[in-house]
Every structure is written in C-alpha cells, then in structure tokens.
Amino acid sequence: MLIDDGLGAETATREIRRLERRRSTGSTVGSIRLASTLTVLEKAAGTTHITDRAQMREIYQRLRDLDDGLPPIEKTALLVTARWKGGATRCCVVKKGRPGRPFFVVAGCVRRRSTGR
C-alpha cells in the first residue's frame, strides 16, 4: 500500500501487525507492505523509471504540486549522490510470484527479492 497520510499509515500498520499475529499462530494469511511516496521514489532513483536527478526533480515537483504534505526535495535524500552511481537498471514485469520466490513492487517495477537460497 502506498500511504503518506499519518492516520492511514497507522491503520495499515495495525492491520500488518494483526496479519503477522495470525501468521504466527499458523493461519494462512496474505501480507501488506507499507510504503510512502518518498520510499517509491527512492527505489526508482537511478533505474529506467527515473534515470537522472533532473527527471527526479521534475517528477517530484509534479507530485508536490498535488500533495502539499511532501517536503521540499532538498529536505529529502532523493538527490544523494549514491543513488545515482549505478546508472539505470533493467526492470521486468512479472504477473505472479512462485512459492519460495517472493516478489515485491517498486514504482511499477517487479523485482525478485533474494531469499538467501
């Protein structure tokens, strides 16, 4: 879930904890991952989705025009040099994960997370 609102994030966090409690008792339940606009933009930085700082500034300004809760870009870590060192990375689109191969979504890009196996 992408939530920037404080109350909405609190509600989602309570639901995440509830699902974790049910999972710990052996129930088969889904899961929720909570992210903010800044988290999504951080993950997309330096990828094919947002290839350079100029594009990041443009996208961020458009989002900020719609969301007065976003801080000025200079007060975020979105322009930090380390985010831009690796250049663009290729993303693939996957409709469904497989058992033992969890997937997560980042700015419309689905990547396989390493499970250490």
N, CA, C and O of each residue as an XYZ file, in Angstrom:
468
protein
N       0.834     -1.164      0.000
C       0.000      0.000      0.000
C       0.881      1.230      0.000
O       1.918      1.270      0.663
N       0.471      2.201     -0.728
C       1.175      3.476     -0.767
C       0.341      4.474      0.014
O      -0.722      4.902     -0.436
N       0.844      4.847      1.211
C       0.104      5.762      2.078
C       1.075      6.798      2.635
O       2.116      6.448      3.191
N       0.729      8.066      2.482
C       1.519      9.143      3.071
C       0.833      9.739      4.292
O       1.492     10.340      5.141
N      -0.469      9.582      4.387
C      -1.249     10.133      5.478
C      -0.909      9.417      6.788
O      -0.866      8.188      6.832
N      -0.672     10.177      7.840
C      -0.291      9.597      9.131
C      -1.322      8.640      9.691
O      -0.969      7.541     10.118
N      -2.598      9.031      9.700
C      -3.653      8.177     10.233
C      -3.826      6.922      9.376
O      -4.015      5.827      9.905
N      -3.762      7.083      8.063
C      -3.864      5.927      7.171
C      -2.715      4.952      7.378
O      -2.919      3.738      7.371
N      -1.506      5.478      7.562
C      -0.337      4.626      7.796
C      -0.471      3.883      9.130
O      -0.097      2.715      9.233
N      -1.004      4.564     10.146
C      -1.220      3.912     11.445
C      -2.224      2.766     11.322
O      -2.023      1.687     11.880
N      -3.304      3.016     10.586
C      -4.322      1.983     10.388
C      -3.735      0.788      9.645
O      -3.965     -0.357     10.032
N      -2.983      1.049      8.585
C      -2.359     -0.039      7.823
C      -1.351     -0.787      8.683
O      -1.253     -2.011      8.587
N      -0.604     -0.084      9.517
C       0.379     -0.726     10.391
C      -0.307     -1.652     11.385
O       0.189     -2.746     11.655
N      -1.449     -1.225     11.934
C      -2.205     -2.109     12.830
C      -2.653     -3.375     12.105
O      -2.602     -4.466     12.672
N      -3.091     -3.235     10.855
C      -3.519     -4.405     10.080
C      -2.335     -5.318      9.770
O      -2.475     -6.540      9.795
N      -1.188     -4.745      9.483
C       0.031     -5.544      9.249
C       0.349     -6.372     10.484
O       0.647     -7.562     10.381
N       0.286     -5.743     11.648
C       0.562     -6.469     12.907
C      -0.459     -7.572     13.142
O      -0.103     -8.665     13.583
N      -1.730     -7.292     12.848
C      -2.779     -8.306     13.016
C      -2.505     -9.514     12.125
O      -2.633    -10.656     12.567
N      -2.131     -9.264     10.875
C      -1.818    -10.362      9.961
C      -0.601    -11.149     10.446
O      -0.573    -12.375     10.344
N       0.392    -10.455     10.969
C       1.584    -11.133     11.494
C       1.222    -12.024     12.685
O       1.733    -13.136     12.811
N       0.331    -11.527     13.565
C      -0.111    -12.356     14.705
C      -0.834    -13.604     14.216
O      -0.595    -14.698     14.727
N      -1.711    -13.452     13.235
C      -2.433    -14.618     12.691
C      -1.468    -15.601     12.043
O      -1.612    -16.814     12.197
N      -0.471    -15.070     11.309
C       0.525    -15.930     10.660
C       1.312    -16.711     11.704
O       1.636    -17.880     11.492
N       1.625    -16.064     12.846
C       2.412    -16.738     13.888
C       1.648    -17.870     14.558
O       2.255    -18.740     15.183
N       0.310    -17.871     14.436
C      -0.495    -18.956     15.000
C      -0.792    -20.036     13.971
O      -1.552    -20.968     14.239
N      -0.187    -19.907     12.787
C      -0.344    -20.936     11.771
C      -1.392    -20.646     10.713
O      -1.588    -21.451      9.802
N      -2.062    -19.521     10.815
C      -3.065    -19.175      9.809
C      -2.379    -18.794      8.503
O      -1.312    -18.180      8.499
N      -3.009    -19.167      7.403
C      -2.525    -18.761      6.092
C      -3.189    -17.426      5.763
O      -4.392    -17.356      5.514
N      -2.388    -16.382      5.768
C      -2.910    -15.037      5.506
C      -2.006    -14.340      4.504
O      -0.859    -14.739      4.299
N      -2.524    -13.318      3.898
C      -1.737    -12.509      2.973
C      -0.824    -11.563      3.738
O      -0.613    -11.716      4.941
N      -0.296    -10.599      3.031
C       0.573     -9.638      3.688
C       0.366     -8.257      3.070
O      -0.148     -8.118      1.960
N       0.776     -7.264      3.812
C       0.707     -5.882      3.355
C       2.092     -5.279      3.530
O       2.720     -5.436      4.577
N       2.558     -4.595      2.507
C       3.794     -3.810      2.613
C       3.403     -2.361      2.509
O       2.686     -1.962      1.592
N       3.871     -1.580      3.443
C       3.516     -0.174      3.504
C       4.670      0.657      2.973
O       5.822      0.437      3.346
N       4.369      1.600      2.114
C       5.393      2.479      1.554
C       4.831      3.880      1.435
O       3.617      4.076      1.382
N       5.723      4.845      1.392
C       5.327      6.235      1.186
C       5.778      6.662     -0.208
O       6.517      5.940     -0.878
N       5.338      7.816     -0.631
C       5.771      8.360     -1.919
C       7.293      8.451     -1.965
O       7.904      8.113     -2.979
N       7.908      8.907     -0.874
C       9.369      9.033     -0.843
C      10.046      7.679     -0.998
O      11.067      7.579     -1.679
N       9.500      6.636     -0.382
C      10.069      5.294     -0.499
C      10.051      4.825     -1.950
O      11.043      4.290     -2.446
N       8.932      5.023     -2.623
C       8.809      4.603     -4.024
C       9.804      5.367     -4.888
O      10.472      4.777     -5.737
N       9.906      6.667     -4.676
C      10.841      7.471     -5.467
C      12.289      7.076     -5.188
O      13.106      7.047     -6.109
N      12.620      6.771     -3.929
C      13.974      6.327     -3.590
C      14.324      5.037     -4.322
O      15.432      4.894     -4.839
N      13.386      4.104     -4.368
C      13.627      2.826     -5.051
C      13.739      2.994     -6.563
O      14.459      2.242     -7.221
N      13.033      3.974     -7.114
C      13.054      4.190     -8.562
C      14.262      5.011     -9.022
O      14.603      5.006    -10.205
N      14.906      5.714     -8.087
C      16.047      6.568     -8.438
C      17.175      5.737     -9.051
O      17.559      4.699     -8.512
N      17.696      6.205    -10.176
C      18.808      5.521    -10.826
C      18.409      4.298    -11.628
O      19.273      3.543    -12.075
N      17.103      4.090    -11.819
C      16.619      2.973    -12.634
C      16.098      3.535    -13.952
O      16.198      4.735    -14.210
N      15.551      2.672    -14.767
C      14.968      3.132    -16.031
C      13.735      3.998    -15.809
O      13.305      4.708    -16.718
N      13.160      3.948    -14.605
C      11.976      4.749    -14.293
C      12.330      6.207    -14.034
O      11.618      7.107    -14.481
N      13.410      6.445    -13.325
C      13.891      7.809    -13.054
C      15.407      7.765    -13.225
O      16.140      7.392    -12.309
N      15.855      8.148    -14.402
C      17.250      7.918    -14.783
C      18.240      8.952    -14.267
O      19.424      8.646    -14.133
N      17.787     10.171    -13.975
C      18.738     11.183    -13.515
C      18.062     12.175    -12.571
O      16.843     12.162    -12.401
N      18.876     13.030    -11.966
C      18.362     13.996    -10.989
C      17.355     14.970    -11.609
O      16.378     15.341    -10.958
N      17.580     15.383    -12.844
C      16.659     16.324    -13.489
C      15.262     15.706    -13.603
O      14.257     16.362    -13.334
N      15.219     14.449    -14.001
C      13.928     13.767    -14.112
C      13.301     13.612    -12.727
O      12.090     13.769    -12.574
N      14.118     13.306    -11.720
C      13.611     13.196    -10.352
C      13.005     14.523     -9.905
O      11.911     14.549     -9.340
N      13.714     15.626    -10.158
C      13.198     16.946     -9.773
C      11.856     17.238    -10.455
O      10.935     17.756     -9.823
N      11.753     16.907    -11.735
C      10.516     17.165    -12.483
C       9.352     16.350    -11.912
O       8.274     16.889    -11.657
N       9.577     15.066    -11.718
C       8.528     14.187    -11.193
C       8.131     14.626     -9.793
O       6.946     14.693     -9.466
N       9.133     14.925     -8.966
C       8.852     15.319     -7.590
C       8.045     16.616     -7.549
O       7.116     16.748     -6.753
N       8.398     17.557     -8.395
C       7.666     18.826     -8.401
C       6.210     18.617     -8.817
O       5.305     19.231     -8.252
N       5.990     17.750     -9.804
C       4.610     17.460    -10.215
C       3.831     16.822     -9.068
O       2.670     17.164     -8.842
N       4.461     15.898     -8.343
C       3.804     15.263     -7.198
C       3.553     16.279     -6.087
O       2.493     16.284     -5.461
N       4.540     17.135     -5.853
C       4.422     18.134     -4.786
C       3.319     19.142     -5.096
O       2.659     19.639     -4.184
N       3.117     19.442     -6.366
C       2.023     20.337     -6.751
C       0.661     19.744     -6.371
O      -0.302     20.478     -6.151
N       0.591     18.415     -6.296
C      -0.655     17.727     -5.956
C      -0.755     17.360     -4.469
O      -1.844     17.078     -3.968
N       0.380     17.367     -3.771
C       0.424     16.906     -2.375
C       1.230     17.889     -1.547
O       2.461     17.846     -1.552
N       0.551     18.770     -0.839
C       1.259     19.779     -0.053
C       1.945     19.207      1.178
O       2.639     19.928      1.894
N       1.756     17.912      1.429
C       2.417     17.261      2.560
C       3.838     16.826      2.257
O       4.589     16.497      3.174
N       4.223     16.819      0.984
C       5.593     16.428      0.639
C       6.541     17.578      0.960
O       6.255     18.733      0.642
N       7.674     17.259      1.593
C       8.643     18.310      1.913
C       9.380     18.757      0.650
O       9.326     18.071     -0.371
N      10.071     19.905      0.708
C      10.902     20.301     -0.430
C      11.920     19.194     -0.739
O      12.429     18.549      0.177
N      12.213     18.978     -2.005
C      13.105     17.879     -2.408
C      14.469     17.982     -1.727
O      15.108     16.964     -1.459
N      14.922     19.218     -1.443
C      16.222     19.408     -0.798
C      16.241     18.871      0.631
O      17.313     18.627      1.185
N      15.071     18.685      1.229
C      14.986     18.152      2.590
C      14.814     16.634      2.608
O      14.601     16.042      3.667
N      14.906     16.010      1.443
C      14.821     14.553      1.332
C      16.196     14.020      0.943
O      17.132     14.792      0.736
N      16.313     12.718      0.846
C      17.561     12.090      0.408
C      17.513     11.708     -1.067
O      18.357     10.940     -1.529
N      16.547     12.226     -1.810
C      16.347     11.804     -3.198
C      17.461     12.243     -4.144
O      17.627     11.650     -5.210
N      18.211     13.248     -3.785
C      19.261     13.728     -4.683
C      20.654     13.300     -4.236
O      21.651     13.768     -4.786
N      20.733     12.418     -3.245
C      22.020     11.947     -2.727
C      22.804     11.249     -3.840
O      22.252     10.449     -4.597
N      24.077     11.559     -3.926
C      24.931     11.037     -4.994
C      24.898      9.517     -5.102
O      24.847      8.989     -6.213
N      24.926      8.808     -3.998
C      24.984      7.332     -4.025
C      23.826      6.721     -4.800
O      23.977      5.648     -5.384
N      22.694      7.372     -4.817
C      21.533      6.826     -5.537
C      21.735      6.821     -7.042
O      21.080      6.056     -7.749
N      22.612      7.644     -7.532
C      22.747      7.831     -8.971
C      24.015      7.206     -9.531
O      24.263      7.338    -10.729
N      24.829      6.536     -8.730
C      26.102      5.976     -9.194
C      25.954      4.834    -10.184
O      26.689      4.765    -11.169
N      25.004      3.932     -9.929
C      24.927      2.708    -10.712
C      24.331      2.848    -12.093
O      24.400      1.905    -12.882
N      23.752      3.982    -12.414
C      23.097      4.121    -13.711
C      21.774      3.392    -13.720
O      21.305      2.926    -12.682
N      21.178      3.293    -14.876
C      19.857      2.675    -14.989
C      19.956      1.166    -14.875
O      20.921      0.554    -15.334
N      18.953      0.582    -14.263
C      18.861     -0.868    -14.200
C      17.617     -1.297    -14.939
O      16.654     -0.536    -15.042
N      17.629     -2.508    -15.453
C      16.501     -3.004    -16.225
C      15.482     -3.620    -15.284
O      15.840     -4.326    -14.342
N      14.244     -3.356    -15.537
C      13.175     -3.928    -14.731
C      12.328     -4.848    -15.590
O      12.177     -4.640    -16.794
N      11.790     -5.852    -14.961
C      10.916     -6.767    -15.673
C       9.526     -6.679    -15.057
O       9.365     -6.182    -13.942
N       8.547     -7.153    -15.768
C       7.186     -7.188    -15.246
C       6.805     -8.646    -15.060
O       6.859     -9.437    -16.002
N       6.425     -8.989    -13.861
C       6.042    -10.351    -13.530
C       4.635    -10.306    -12.959
O       4.357     -9.519    -12.055
N       3.755    -11.136    -13.474
C       2.369    -11.119    -13.024
C       2.198    -11.809    -11.673
O       1.360    -11.394    -10.873
N       2.984    -12.860    -11.409
C       2.753    -13.641    -10.210
C       4.057    -14.273     -9.754
O       4.841    -14.752    -10.572
N       4.290    -14.273     -8.434
C       5.462    -14.935     -7.880
C       5.237    -16.433     -7.784
O       4.125    -16.917     -7.998
N       6.281    -17.154     -7.467
C       6.182    -18.600     -7.262
C       6.557    -18.915     -5.820
O       7.259    -18.120     -5.194
N       6.119    -20.035     -5.271
C       6.494    -20.394     -3.901
C       8.019    -20.379     -3.761
O       8.739    -20.923     -4.598
N       8.484    -19.756     -2.703
C       9.915    -19.674     -2.461
C      10.597    -18.558     -3.222
O      11.796    -18.339     -3.046
N       9.871    -17.853     -4.056
C      10.416    -16.742     -4.844
C       9.542    -15.511     -4.628
O       8.736    -15.162     -5.491
N       9.700    -14.843     -3.464
C       8.835    -13.682     -3.220
C       9.137    -12.535     -4.166
O      10.278    -12.344     -4.587
N       8.113    -11.781     -4.490
C       8.251    -10.629     -5.363
C       7.717     -9.404     -4.646
O       6.842     -9.514     -3.787
N       8.233     -8.251     -4.989
C       7.695     -7.012     -4.451
C       7.640     -5.970     -5.544
O       8.368     -6.062     -6.532
N       6.776     -4.972     -5.375
C       6.557     -3.953     -6.398
C       7.231     -2.657     -5.983
O       7.069     -2.199     -4.852
N       7.984     -2.070     -6.896
C       8.618     -0.778     -6.667
C       8.343      0.095     -7.876
O       8.841     -0.174     -8.969
N       7.572      1.113     -7.689
C       7.261      2.087     -8.748
C       6.869      1.412    -10.053
O       7.304      1.821    -11.130
N       6.053      0.386     -9.950
C       5.586     -0.293    -11.152
C       6.560     -1.318    -11.677
O       6.309     -1.929    -12.716
N       7.662     -1.521    -10.989
C       8.666     -2.486    -11.415
C       8.658     -3.631    -10.425
O       8.749     -3.400     -9.219
N       8.551     -4.855    -10.900
C       8.538     -6.006    -10.031
C       9.897     -6.674    -10.083
O      10.392     -7.017    -11.156
N      10.492     -6.854     -8.928
C      11.811     -7.480     -8.861
C      11.782     -8.653     -7.912
O      11.050     -8.633     -6.922
N      12.562     -9.667     -8.195
C      12.641    -10.807     -7.303
C      13.570    -10.466     -6.164
O      14.695    -10.019     -6.388
N      13.112    -10.672     -4.947
C      13.916    -10.415     -3.768
C      14.758    -11.644     -3.468
O      14.269    -12.769     -3.569
N      15.994    -11.447     -3.107
C      16.874    -12.547     -2.768
C      16.384    -13.211     -1.486
O      16.081    -12.520     -0.513
N      16.301    -14.527     -1.470
C      15.863    -15.256     -0.289
C      17.036    -15.922      0.414
O      16.846    -16.603      1.422
N      18.247    -15.734     -0.107
C      19.432    -16.317      0.508
C      19.618    -17.777      0.185
O      20.447    -18.445      0.804
N      18.863    -18.294     -0.778
C      18.978    -19.728     -1.148
C      19.793    -19.876     -2.392
O      20.005    -20.993     -2.862
